């Protein structure tokens, strides 16, 4: 099968949860013998890395990228707002990208055009014009829910109003265009149910993020250590870390003074880099995420907003780490609270779950081991790639 994968950000190198999620599709399909061509948007926020490490990836995927300026511009943002359009989507419209896409479609025939995220939807008419391939969208999230939840938790009146506006226009776009596709792949059952209940008439599949199971890194685990690892230019991560530092950590530190919290991730804001709190270390971007995860004991994911599935939780679980998170953070994961993950939605609950893990090593280890089994059973890359391929084949037969 020949697949053209259109990406809203470069999938390689997989530097954050979003790129890891896209790269899972690429690697999974390649592993099943598909021929995959990757065409992606790159931007200042997510540039395409060009060095020797890319050579094998380029040879396997015929990787090409087109730069699109995704920076927020005042005038286009105001124009979109006045016209009731989604500025999130408008930013991705590029004549240069359209020209490259047309060139690729005219040069080669594909069985499937796999579109990563609702943001690439403006290119569907061009795909239909120059290709007979079936077009499938992979919805990374119900995107508007992220902004809806941010607006609900925001205390700044102006930001609250603007986040709500972004949510409403994005929701309208999602629901208007979800039926443009021949099929939709959701990463969680909740997302699929939302689309199904809001007018999606196309076939839906639930295929979460998959990961290749590897042996845990050979690094010593620091006792009484907590970590948060995530892209810190994503607003829900910033919101969650702020909540952790302001509401949760003071309780943890008072109860367990020996505990240490490490905050890691690319694009760490300067205001967080300057954090000076007892027991807190802000390390920013780490050279090896798996090694960093292996060196710490408990993964804290204090998400208050967001949608879809948290790739970084699956990654931590895959090497046997105990995860403490919120109901929002665990969305899309087939978990059992208290068995393979720990759920807490208030500062006191979050602090007490952490304290329980720090005070009871056997309990913490059992939860981590159960988490690893969960990932091996439900989120292994090869199994999910097979499911995606079956969904493709069903679309082609129609």
Residue pairs with C-beta under 8 A, 6 or more apart in sequence:
1 29
1 34
1 35
1 111
1 112
1 389
1 392
1 393
2 34
2 35
2 37
2 108
2 109
2 110
2 111
2 112
3 29
3 34
3 35
3 36
3 37
3 110
3 111
3 112
3 113
3 114
3 392
4 37
4 39
4 104
4 105
4 108
4 110
4 112
4 113
4 114
4 131
4 133
5 11
5 22
5 25
5 26
5 29
5 36
5 37
5 38
5 39
5 61
5 114
5 116
6 39
6 40
6 101
6 113
6 114
6 115
6 116
6 120
6 123
7 22
7 38
7 39
7 40
7 41
7 116
7 120
8 40
8 41
8 92
8 116
8 117
8 119
8 120
9 18
9 19
9 22
9 40
9 41
9 42
9 43
9 46
10 19
10 40
10 42
10 46
10 47
10 48
10 49
10 65
11 19
11 22
11 23
11 25
11 26
11 38
11 40
12 19
12 23
12 26
12 38
12 49
12 54
12 57
12 61
12 63
13 19
13 49
13 53
13 54
14 20
14 22
14 23
15 231
15 266
16 230
16 231
16 234
16 265
16 266
17 230
17 231
17 310
17 311
17 312
18 140
18 231
18 311
19 46
20 209
20 311
20 315
21 140
21 187
21 209
21 309
21 311
22 116
24 209
24 210
24 211
24 381
24 384
24 385
25 114
25 116
25 138
25 385
25 388
26 36
26 38
26 61
27 212
27 381
27 385
28 210
28 381
28 382
28 384
28 385
28 388
29 36
29 385
29 388
29 389
30 36
30 60
30 61
31 381
31 382
31 385
32 382
32 385
32 386
32 389
34 389
36 60
36 61
37 61
37 62
37 104
37 108
37 110
38 61
38 62
38 63
38 64
39 64
39 65
39 66
39 100
39 101
39 104
40 48
40 63
40 64
40 65
40 66
41 65
41 66
41 67
41 68
41 70
41 92
41 94
41 97
41 120
42 48
42 65
42 66
42 67
42 68
43 67
43 68
43 69
43 70
43 71
44 69
44 70
44 71
45 70
45 233
48 63
48 65
54 63
57 63
64 100
64 104
66 94
66 96
66 97
66 100
67 96
68 91
68 92
68 94
68 96
68 97
70 91
70 92
72 87
72 91
76 87
76 90
76 91
77 87
79 85
80 86
80 87
80 90
80 169
81 87
81 165
81 169
84 169
84 172
85 169
85 173
86 166
86 169
86 170
86 172
86 173
87 166
87 169
88 119
88 143
88 166
88 169
88 170
89 118
89 119
89 121
89 122
89 170
89 173
91 119
92 119
92 120
92 122
93 122
97 123
98 123
98 126
101 123
101 126
101 127
102 126
102 130
105 126
105 127
105 130
105 131
106 130
109 131
109 132
109 133
110 131
110 133
111 133
111 134
111 392
111 396
112 133
112 134
112 135
112 136
112 392
112 395
112 396
113 127
113 131
113 133
113 134
113 135
113 136
114 136
114 138
115 121
115 123
115 124
115 135
115 136
115 137
115 138
115 181
116 137
116 138
116 140
117 137
117 138
117 139
117 140
117 143
118 137
118 139
118 143
118 170
118 173
118 174
118 177
118 178
119 143
120 137
121 137
121 173
121 177
121 180
124 135
124 177
124 180
124 181
127 133
127 135
128 135
134 182
134 183
134 392
134 395
134 396
134 398
135 180
135 181
135 182
136 181
136 182
136 183
136 184
136 185
136 391
136 392
136 395
137 178
137 181
137 183
137 184
137 185
138 184
138 185
138 187
139 178
139 184
139 185
139 186
139 187
139 191
139 195
139 308
140 187
140 308
141 187
141 191
141 306
141 307
141 308
142 174
142 190
142 191
142 194
142 195
142 307
142 308
143 170
143 174
143 307
144 166
144 167
144 168
144 170
144 171
144 174
145 167
145 194
145 306
145 307
146 167
146 235
146 236
146 305
146 306
146 307
147 163
147 164
147 166
147 167
147 170
148 163
148 164
148 167
148 171
149 236
149 304
149 305
149 306
149 307
149 328
150 163
150 235
150 236
150 239
150 305
151 159
151 160
151 161
151 163
151 164
151 167
152 305
153 239
153 304
153 305
154 160
154 163
175 198
175 199
178 184
178 195
178 199
178 200
178 202
179 199
179 200
179 201
179 202
181 202
182 202
182 203
182 395
182 398
183 202
183 203
183 204
183 205
183 391
183 394
183 395
184 192
184 195
184 200
184 202
184 203
184 204
184 205
185 204
185 205
185 206
185 207
185 388
185 391
186 192
186 195
186 204
186 205
186 206
186 207
187 206
187 207
187 208
187 209
187 308
187 309
187 332
188 206
188 208
188 308
188 309
188 331
188 332
188 333
189 206
189 332
190 331
190 332
191 206
191 307
191 308
191 332
192 204
192 205
192 206
195 204
196 204
203 391
203 394
203 395
205 387
205 388
205 391
207 384
207 387
207 388
207 391
208 309
208 314
208 332
208 333
208 378
208 379
208 384
209 309
209 311
209 314
209 379
209 384
210 379
210 380
210 381
210 382
210 383
210 384
210 385
211 314
211 315
211 318
211 375
211 379
211 380
211 381
212 380
212 381
212 382
213 318
213 375
213 376
213 380
214 290
214 318
214 319
216 294
216 319
216 320
217 288
217 290
217 291
217 293
217 294
217 295
217 319
218 294
219 291
219 294
219 295
220 295
221 294
221 295
221 296
221 297
222 260
222 295
222 296
222 297
223 297
224 256
224 258
224 259
224 260
224 297
224 358
225 259
225 260
225 261
225 262
225 295
225 296
225 297
225 298
226 252
226 259
226 260
226 261
226 262
226 296
226 297
226 298
226 299
226 300
226 354
227 261
227 262
227 263
227 264
227 292
227 293
227 296
227 298
227 299
227 300
228 240
228 241
228 244
228 261
228 262
228 263
228 264
228 265
228 299
228 300
228 301
228 302
229 264
229 265
229 286
229 289
229 292
229 293
229 299
229 312
229 316
230 237
230 265
230 301
230 312
231 237
231 265
231 266
231 267
232 238
232 241
232 265
232 266
232 267
232 268
232 269
232 272
233 266
233 267
235 305
236 303
236 304
236 305
236 306
237 265
237 303
238 269
238 272
239 304
239 305
240 301
240 302
240 303
240 304
240 329
241 263
241 272
241 302
243 302
243 304
243 347
244 261
244 300
244 302
244 350
245 275
245 277
245 280
247 347
248 302
248 347
248 350
248 351
248 354
249 261
249 277
249 279
249 280
251 347
251 348
251 351
252 259
252 261
252 351
252 354
252 355
253 259
253 277
253 278
253 279
255 351
255 355
256 354
256 355
256 358
256 359
257 279
259 279
259 354
259 358
260 279
260 280
260 281
261 279
261 280
261 281
261 300
262 281
262 282
262 283
262 296
263 272
263 275
263 280
263 281
263 282
263 283
264 283
264 284
264 285
264 286
264 292
265 284
265 285
266 284
266 285
267 285
268 282
268 284
268 285
272 282
273 282
273 284
275 282
286 292
289 315
290 315
290 319
293 299
293 315
293 316
293 319
293 321
294 319
296 321
297 321
297 322
297 357
297 358
297 364
298 321
298 322
298 323
298 324
298 354
298 357
298 358
298 364
299 312
299 313
299 316
299 321
299 322
299 323
299 324
300 323
300 324
300 325
300 350
300 354
301 310
301 312
301 313
301 323
301 324
301 325
301 326
301 329
302 325
302 326
302 329
302 350
303 310
303 325
303 326
303 328
303 329
304 326
304 328
305 328
306 328
306 329
306 331
307 331
308 331
308 332
309 331
309 332
309 333
310 325
310 329
310 330
310 331
310 332
310 333
313 323
313 325
313 329
313 330
313 333
313 341
314 333
314 375
314 379
316 323
316 371
317 323
317 340
317 341
317 368
317 371
317 372
317 374
317 375
318 372
318 375
318 376
318 379
319 372
320 368
320 369
320 371
320 372
321 368
321 371
322 341
322 342
322 357
322 364
322 365
322 367
322 368
322 371
323 341
323 342
323 371
324 341
324 342
324 344
324 350
324 353
324 354
324 357
325 341
325 342
325 343
325 344
326 343
326 344
326 345
326 350
327 343
327 345
330 341
330 343
333 341
334 374
334 378
335 341
335 343
335 374
337 343
338 367
339 367
339 370
340 367
340 370
340 371
340 373
340 374
341 367
341 371
342 353
342 356
342 357
342 367
343 353
344 350
344 352
344 353
356 363
356 364
357 363
357 364
357 367
358 364
